[in-house]
């Protein structure tokens, strides 16, 4: 998921790994990382999250 970083933020990926994000950058990250950054107020989405939908246009 593509997001824009609004403020510097260090995200803990696992107990021994932290990824630093810098304000003003645009990044493409896994959905769970994007949701954590957005929930923390450190990022905003640039692309709409893909919705899992049972209907895919077939009739």
Residue pairs with C-beta under 8 A, 6 or more apart in sequence:
1 28
1 29
1 30
1 31
1 34
1 45
1 47
1 49
2 26
2 27
2 28
2 45
2 46
2 47
3 26
3 27
3 28
3 29
3 34
3 37
3 38
3 43
3 44
3 45
3 46
4 24
4 25
4 26
4 43
4 44
4 46
5 21
5 22
5 23
5 24
5 25
5 26
5 27
5 37
5 42
5 43
6 23
6 41
6 42
6 43
6 44
7 23
7 41
7 42
8 20
8 21
8 22
8 23
9 20
9 21
9 37
9 40
9 42
9 43
10 18
10 19
10 20
10 21
11 18
11 19
11 20
11 21
11 33
11 36
11 37
12 18
13 19
13 33
19 33
21 27
21 37
21 42
21 43
26 46
29 37
31 49
34 43
34 45
37 43
38 44
38 45
